[in-house]
Amino acid sequence: MKTKLISFAILSAFLAGSLTTYIHGRSFWAPIYQKIVGKRSTADVITIYGDHARNRMRPFFEQANISYPPQSITFLAIKETEQLEIWAETNEGPRFIRSYQIEAMSGEPGPKLKEGDRQVPEGVYLIEYLNPNSAYHLSMKLDYPNPFDLKHATAEGRTQPGSNIFIHGKAVSIGCLAMGDQTIEELFVLTSDIGKANIQIAIAPNDPRVSPLPTSVSLGWISELHSTLNSYFSRYTKTLN
């Protein structure tokens, strides 16, 4: 019995250590992994996943009477409900396409303030680039910290507001939006098809179309951020069905 308990403890410690290394040691093992398996281009990824991803996405666009690919897209990420909504922008206004489940994200309600706080940012962001060689299957880098984030970080003397915030695959997160592998394939292909310049993402602690944004965060500029998010989200209304 004692031997079994020792073996179980060793196995548990090994698994815990492996998970910690996977999540926090990415900067060390990811380059080694890529060297072994080889790097691939965005075009390689589209060749591998493009047709299947588009076939999965097209019925949702057809249901919304939107031709694929659309001209531009907005992502609305809601921390509280762990949902990522996809909206197509049209001349007649935005059209709801579908929602995805966010598989994992860390932190609490409130904006990201510093490196290592594990917070998912809050605000309106752009996609800087697609990463076809992510250790989390595929990823898309957000432009956090954006000018708004940098302005307030500088005013408050925060010299390390954080960086490297991605939408990626898998189901582990330390400040990113982890969407699972199949979903990130679709988002990656969609972004490649329409161009990263034609996509924006707004991230809020809860859905301001449903309930007020929380006032518990004691930051002098939080009302400015919330005003931006309230105004942004108000454009996107749908009939729930």
C-alpha positions as CSV (number, residue, x, y, z in Angstrom):
1,M,0.0,0.0,0.0
2,K,2.8,2.4,0.9
3,T,4.6,1.6,-2.4
4,K,1.4,2.5,-4.3
5,L,1.0,5.7,-2.5
6,I,4.6,6.7,-3.2
7,S,4.2,5.8,-6.9
8,F,1.0,7.8,-7.1
9,A,2.7,10.8,-5.5
10,I,5.6,10.6,-7.9
11,L,3.2,10.3,-10.9
12,S,1.2,13.3,-9.6
13,A,4.3,15.4,-9.2
14,F,5.5,14.4,-12.7
15,L,2.2,15.4,-14.3
16,A,2.0,18.7,-12.4
17,G,5.6,19.5,-13.4
18,S,4.9,18.6,-17.0
19,L,1.8,20.9,-17.1
20,T,3.8,23.7,-15.5
21,T,6.6,23.3,-18.0
22,Y,4.1,23.3,-20.9
23,I,2.4,26.4,-19.8
24,H,5.2,28.5,-18.3
25,G,8.2,27.1,-20.2
26,R,7.0,27.8,-23.7
27,S,9.9,30.2,-24.5
28,F,12.4,27.4,-23.8
29,W,10.8,24.3,-25.4
30,A,8.8,25.9,-28.3
31,P,12.0,26.7,-30.3
32,I,13.3,23.2,-29.8
33,Y,9.9,21.8,-30.9
34,Q,9.9,23.9,-34.0
35,K,13.4,23.0,-34.9
36,I,12.5,19.3,-34.7
37,V,9.2,19.4,-36.7
38,G,10.2,22.3,-39.0
39,K,8.6,25.7,-39.5
40,R,5.6,26.2,-41.8
41,S,4.2,29.3,-43.5
42,T,0.7,30.7,-43.3
43,A,0.2,29.3,-46.8
44,D,1.1,25.9,-45.6
45,V,-1.5,26.1,-42.8
46,I,-4.2,27.3,-45.3
47,T,-3.3,24.4,-47.6
48,I,-3.7,21.9,-44.6
49,Y,-6.8,23.3,-42.9
50,G,-8.3,25.8,-45.3
51,D,-11.0,23.8,-47.1
52,H,-12.2,22.0,-44.0
53,A,-12.4,25.2,-42.0
54,R,-14.3,27.0,-44.7
55,N,-16.7,24.1,-45.1
56,R,-17.4,24.3,-41.4
57,M,-17.9,28.1,-41.4
58,R,-19.9,28.6,-44.6
59,P,-23.2,27.4,-43.3
60,F,-23.2,30.1,-40.6
61,F,-22.5,32.8,-43.1
62,E,-25.2,31.4,-45.4
63,Q,-27.7,31.5,-42.6
64,A,-26.8,35.1,-42.1
65,N,-27.1,35.8,-45.8
66,I,-23.5,36.8,-46.0
67,S,-21.2,35.7,-48.8
68,Y,-17.9,34.1,-47.7
69,P,-15.4,35.6,-47.2
70,P,-16.9,38.9,-45.9
71,Q,-15.2,42.2,-46.3
72,S,-14.5,42.7,-42.6
73,I,-15.2,41.0,-39.3
74,T,-15.5,42.0,-35.6
75,F,-14.9,39.6,-32.7
76,L,-16.6,40.4,-29.4
77,A,-15.0,38.5,-26.5
78,I,-17.0,38.4,-23.2
79,K,-15.1,37.1,-20.2
80,E,-18.1,36.4,-17.9
81,T,-19.8,34.1,-20.4
82,E,-16.6,32.8,-22.0
83,Q,-18.0,33.5,-25.5
84,L,-16.4,34.9,-28.6
85,E,-19.0,36.4,-31.0
86,I,-18.3,36.7,-34.7
87,W,-20.0,39.6,-36.6
88,A,-19.7,40.4,-40.3
89,E,-19.6,44.1,-41.2
90,T,-21.9,45.0,-44.1
91,N,-23.2,48.2,-45.8
92,E,-26.5,47.6,-43.9
93,G,-24.7,47.2,-40.6
94,P,-23.2,44.3,-38.7
95,R,-24.6,40.8,-39.0
96,F,-24.2,38.1,-36.3
97,I,-22.6,35.0,-37.6
98,R,-22.0,32.7,-34.6
99,S,-20.5,32.4,-31.1
100,Y,-17.6,30.2,-30.1
101,Q,-16.8,28.9,-26.6
102,I,-13.6,30.3,-25.2
103,E,-12.0,27.1,-23.8
104,A,-9.7,28.8,-21.3
105,M,-8.7,32.3,-20.1
106,S,-7.0,33.3,-16.9
107,G,-7.4,36.3,-14.5
108,E,-10.3,38.2,-13.2
109,P,-12.6,41.0,-14.5
110,G,-10.6,44.1,-15.2
111,P,-7.9,45.2,-17.7
112,K,-4.4,43.9,-17.9
113,L,-1.9,46.2,-16.1
114,K,1.5,44.4,-15.9
115,E,3.6,41.5,-17.2
116,G,2.7,38.3,-15.3
117,D,-0.6,39.4,-13.9
118,R,-2.3,36.6,-15.9
119,Q,-5.0,39.1,-17.0
120,V,-6.8,39.0,-20.3
121,P,-6.7,42.6,-21.6
122,E,-9.9,44.6,-22.0
123,G,-10.4,47.1,-24.8
124,V,-10.5,47.2,-28.6
125,Y,-7.6,45.6,-30.4
126,L,-6.3,44.7,-33.8
127,I,-4.5,41.6,-35.0
128,E,-0.8,42.2,-35.6
129,Y,0.1,38.9,-37.3
130,L,-0.8,35.3,-37.7
131,N,1.6,32.7,-36.2
132,P,1.5,29.4,-38.1
133,N,4.2,27.9,-35.8
134,S,2.5,28.5,-32.4
135,A,3.2,26.0,-29.6
136,Y,-0.6,26.2,-29.1
137,H,-1.4,24.8,-32.6
138,L,-2.1,28.2,-34.3
139,S,-2.3,31.7,-33.0
140,M,-3.1,35.3,-33.8
141,K,-1.3,38.1,-31.9
142,L,-3.3,41.1,-30.6
143,D,-1.8,44.6,-30.5
144,Y,-1.8,44.8,-26.7
145,P,-0.6,47.1,-25.4
146,N,-2.4,49.5,-27.8
147,P,-2.0,53.3,-27.6
148,F,-4.7,53.6,-24.9
149,D,-3.0,51.0,-22.8
150,L,0.4,52.6,-23.2
151,K,-0.9,56.1,-22.5
152,H,-2.2,55.0,-19.1
153,A,0.7,52.8,-18.3
154,T,3.1,55.7,-18.9
155,A,0.9,58.0,-16.8
156,E,1.0,55.6,-13.9
157,G,4.7,54.7,-14.2
158,R,4.0,51.1,-15.3
159,T,7.0,50.3,-17.4
160,Q,6.1,46.6,-18.1
161,P,2.4,46.6,-19.0
162,G,2.8,43.1,-20.6
163,S,2.9,41.8,-24.1
164,N,2.4,38.7,-26.2
165,I,-1.4,38.4,-26.0
166,F,-2.8,35.9,-28.5
167,I,-5.9,34.2,-29.6
168,H,-4.7,30.6,-29.9
169,G,-5.6,26.9,-29.9
170,K,-5.4,24.4,-27.1
171,A,-7.2,24.9,-23.8
172,V,-4.7,26.5,-21.5
173,S,-4.2,30.3,-20.9
174,I,-2.0,32.7,-19.0
175,G,-3.6,35.9,-20.3
176,C,-4.6,34.8,-23.8
177,L,-7.9,33.6,-25.3
178,A,-7.5,29.8,-25.8
179,M,-10.1,28.6,-28.3
180,G,-9.3,25.0,-28.9
181,D,-7.6,23.6,-32.0
182,Q,-10.6,23.3,-34.4
183,T,-11.9,26.8,-33.6
184,I,-8.5,28.5,-34.0
185,E,-8.2,26.8,-37.4
186,E,-11.4,28.5,-38.4
187,L,-10.4,31.9,-37.0
188,F,-7.0,31.6,-38.5
189,V,-8.3,30.7,-42.0
190,L,-11.0,33.4,-41.7
191,T,-8.4,36.1,-40.8
192,S,-6.1,35.0,-43.6
193,D,-9.0,35.0,-46.2
194,I,-10.1,38.6,-45.4
195,G,-6.8,40.1,-44.2
196,K,-5.8,41.0,-40.6
197,A,-6.4,44.7,-41.3
198,N,-10.1,44.0,-41.7
199,I,-10.6,42.5,-38.2
200,Q,-11.1,44.1,-34.8
201,I,-11.6,42.5,-31.5
202,A,-13.3,44.0,-28.4
203,I,-12.8,42.3,-25.1
204,A,-15.1,43.2,-22.1
205,P,-15.5,41.7,-18.6
206,N,-19.2,41.1,-19.2
207,D,-21.7,41.9,-21.9
208,P,-22.5,45.6,-21.6
209,R,-25.6,45.0,-23.8
210,V,-27.0,42.9,-21.0
211,S,-25.7,44.4,-17.7
212,P,-23.6,47.4,-16.7
213,L,-19.8,47.0,-16.7
214,P,-18.4,46.5,-13.2
215,T,-17.4,49.6,-11.2
216,S,-15.3,47.6,-8.6
217,V,-12.0,48.2,-10.4
218,S,-10.4,51.3,-8.8
219,L,-8.7,52.9,-11.7
220,G,-9.1,56.6,-12.6
221,W,-9.4,55.8,-16.3
222,I,-11.8,52.8,-16.1
223,S,-14.8,54.9,-16.9
224,E,-13.1,56.0,-20.1
225,L,-12.4,52.4,-21.0
226,H,-16.0,51.4,-20.2
227,S,-17.4,54.2,-22.2
228,T,-15.4,52.9,-25.2
229,L,-16.6,49.4,-24.7
230,N,-20.3,50.4,-24.1
231,S,-20.2,52.4,-27.3
232,Y,-18.5,49.6,-29.3
233,F,-20.8,46.8,-28.2
234,S,-23.9,48.8,-28.7
235,R,-23.5,48.5,-32.5
236,Y,-23.9,44.7,-32.2
237,T,-27.4,43.6,-31.4
238,K,-29.1,40.4,-32.5
239,T,-32.3,38.6,-32.1
240,L,-31.6,35.7,-29.8
241,N,-32.9,32.4,-31.2
